[in-house]
Amino acid sequence: MGTENTSNICKWLDEDLDVGIENESDDESNKEDLLNEVHDSNSEQDNEEEDDDYGDGDERLMSINDGNCYTGRDNTTIWQEEPVSLRGRRRAQNIVIHLPGPKRAAKNARTHTECFDCFIDQTIINVIVRCTNIYIEKVKRNYGRDRDCKLTNDVEIRALLGILYLAGALKSGRLNVRELWDKNGTGIESIYLTMTYNRFQFLLRCLRFDNIHDRQERKEIDKLAAVREVFELFVQNSQRCYIPSEYVTTDEQLVAFRGRCPMKVYIPTKPAKYGIKIFAMVDVKTYYTHNLEIYAGIQPDGPFHQSNSAHAVVKRLVHPIKGTGRNVTTDNWFTSIPLCLDLLENDKITLVGTLKKNKREIPPHFTTTQDREVNSTLFGFNENCTIISYVPKKNKTVLALSTMHYDKAMDEETGGSQKPEIIFFYNRTKCAVDVLDQLCSAYDVSRNSRRWPLTIFFDILNIAGVNALVVYSANKQKILRKNFLKTLALDLMKPLISERITQQTIPREIKRRGEQLLGIPQTGQEEGTRPEGIGRCYMCGRTRNKSTRQSCSQCLKRICPTHSDVICLNCVEDMHRPTQIIESDVD
């Protein structure tokens, strides 16, 4: 099964985002080729040996090459110089049984909200509404008026998500919130028609994802108790709604956060450096997120206590695609020979990844550059996997491992470098999680917060927006991601606008503009009669709050003397009298 050219995959996702997927001739900085630098992950560096640590000095010289084989530094692992010939029929692998694409409810999703509801469904909304109302009941005594702390509902929560998506689509995620409600023409009209600034701030402060009354009991066995239920529901929806393609990538995502958090990590190579680490499995072709796992450190003894080793993390991430014949690409923190053999034998999944030089199964000769030419490659084969040592430049070696490749195939289209096919395949499939990070940061819904559960929820919304677009494009047609998010945001906000304009205490200007946004004919025009009583001038607006009894005889809107002129009836008749053309007599 050959690889496909993925250079144009992201163009339909985002017109402003240049993800830089390289093809055979590309050499762009955000998807670095292994000729320049190996893709390295600094996760859990304190638990790994340094690359230069080879044990005793004499062991470094044990480059055993007896006949046609190499021996690893563990003196046990044997690698053949030539491909291992398999007797009988070749082993079946990478045969995809389930075709990629939407499934179940997502298969019939056609509108923007239907695709979004596949991931943030009514169950998640109900959990948020219930837990938020519990917290509002607790803080209600701190407010003097009930209307300042009234309970929320699912319509209002969905409208809140719509405001977040719209602010993110307009790249206003880090803008001062009050500027979104400006009435001087610089604000966003659909946002202040949906809810007030104070209500928006109140809901964000009160937004909760678990019952605060029994949280302490659950925290004794789970550090992620504050967000566990909503996070797991979202992951289940992601796995239920889509089948990934034949190539997936596992890597880490760092969600920026600098507040108090029991699982906050420091990764100096990441742009944010401090944050919450989330392991992800992402489809290489569509960047659909299929599985997620939050790194919580060492959990207390109980049902959530689990190993954080690279082997265990990858096994948990790829469990949803177990037995499907797909390939997973990993970086050098995840990749190990025991892992690739375990995935191949027990899960029917192949693996391609780079290796650290401190693995005991690697022959010492593979880690040295002495007497080796630039662009030269050493191959090692056994019955189940292939290992290579490639020299991209002087005094530098790159180690890669594959259970998908079984020969010395070289890529012929990369120029005179003669790069091995394993390296070429790794470069094309390694950056799916990195592209997902770029997509999430392009139209980020996050607001500044010191609450880590809310920060994780913002990341869930970003990923849900990408997944919903993948489903929408697969079912209907491709659309620019910015337009998709803007339309989705308005669809989430309109139900609350419809409820708000029916309230008696709502300002007339808000009601009028809300009716225009929803396409509802205004009440005065529909009845065709002049309004009675006192009202506010529609041209003065709410800022001046000028009342008047007068109204325009044509549009029937309230108008004050400042914005109207008095004209007599004779002039009105002259204005409406048809013009008479007098023709002179012609001799």
Salt bridges, closest charged atoms under 4 A:
GLU4 OE1 - LYS285 NZ 3.09
ASP14 OD2 - ARG481 NH1 3.81
GLU24 OE2 - ARG428 NH1 3.63
ASP33 OD2 - LYS419 NZ 2.55
GLU44 OE2 - LYS277 NZ 3.19
GLU59 OE2 - ARG360 NH2 3.08
GLU82 OE2 - LYS408 NZ 3.13
ASP117 OD1 - ARG158 NH1 3.04
GLU137 OE1 - LYS140 NZ 3.68
ASP148 OD2 - ARG145 NE 3.02
GLU156 OE2 - ARG199 NE 2.81
GLU189 OE2 - ARG513 NE 3.88
ASP210 OD1 - ARG215 NH2 2.67
ASP210 OD2 - ARG218 NH2 2.74
ASP214 OD1 - ARG218 NH2 3.14
ASP222 OD1 - ARG228 NH2 2.81
GLU229 OE2 - ARG130 NH2 3.95
GLU232 OE2 - ARG228 NH1 3.38
GLU246 OE2 - LYS285 NZ 2.76
ASP251 OD2 - HIS39 NE2 3.39
GLU293 OE2 - ARG316 NH2 2.82
ASP342 OD2 - HIS311 NE2 3.00
ASP342 OD1 - LYS315 NZ 3.48
ASP347 OD2 - LYS315 NZ 2.79
ASP347 OD1 - LYS322 NZ 3.85
ASP444 OD2 - ARG174 NH2 3.94
GLU509 OE2 - ARG512 NH2 2.50
GLU509 OE2 - ARG513 NE 2.88
ASP574 OD1 - ARG577 NH1 2.29
